[in-house]
Amino acid sequence: MKCLVAVKRVIDFNVKIRVKLDGSGVDTEHVKMSMNPFDEIALEEAVRLKEAGTVSEILAVSVGNESCQETLRAALARGADRALLVKVGSYIEPLNVAKILKSIVEQEQCSLVWLGKQAIDDDCNQTGQMLAGLLGWAQGTNVSKVTFKADTTDKTDNNSNLLIVEVTREIDGGLEVLNLQLPAVLTADLRLNTPRYISLPNVMKAKSKPLTVVSAAELSDSALDLNPHTKTLKVEAPKMHRTGVMVKDVQELVEKLKNEAKVL
Ligand code: AMP
């Protein structure tokens, strides 16, 4: 079973974000960029599935500019077999990323797609769901545990290799367990696994693994409509929080709430 893992290049989670002066977006010049943390988790799970013999090949895909090659090399060092960069000029919204991924999934005949549950730059939490919708596949989002099993409900001889995937999802009220029929789209939550460190030999090995760069127009589905449906009007930094103060007793707290905060 071929597995596609979508990896997005985002501003590193340790970096303090600066909003551009004209409010058109955030500053990415001279800023450390990394693989989206949820994508690292998704990729780690795909690598574990390959080590367990469930997955035969892992294709890491990124949609973005030339610099995404660095992120894809990191994906190869983490255990992906091949990498594909679909070059686009500017920010591309989740629906259009999903359309591009669909085209690759069909061309590569993948039966499993892993994505992060959300990208930490736009926090959209949409791409996986949209991809599953476009493909008409089962989806398991916010997955914190995954188990592949033979489909014992299947009575036909020719489909005896069919697998179902049992996913545990983190939802507001607790955990939800679902059985999905493959092919499926899965999105990784934080507690799914802890990605391994990249070893130096694997970094060296990654240099000789195949990394292909194509433009969106070169995909098999060249009639893709990638026109944007949304427009960013303005980006603003969040208001600074006032620092807290220690009060010595309840009386002082009530007095401050009444006279300073004026909420009582
Ligand atoms: P989002 O819907 O933007 O929060 O992103 C959810 C997931 O979709 C990410 O964690 C990635 O796995 C994938 N994804 C989104 N945008 C891209 C992109 N430009 N390139 C590759 N994967 C992406």
Residues whose N, C-alpha, C, O or C-beta is under 5 A from the ligand:
A	BS01	AMP	A6 V7 K8 N36 F38 D39 V61 S62 V63 G64 P94 V97 L115 G116 K117 Q118 A119 D122 D123 C124 N125 Q126 T127 G128
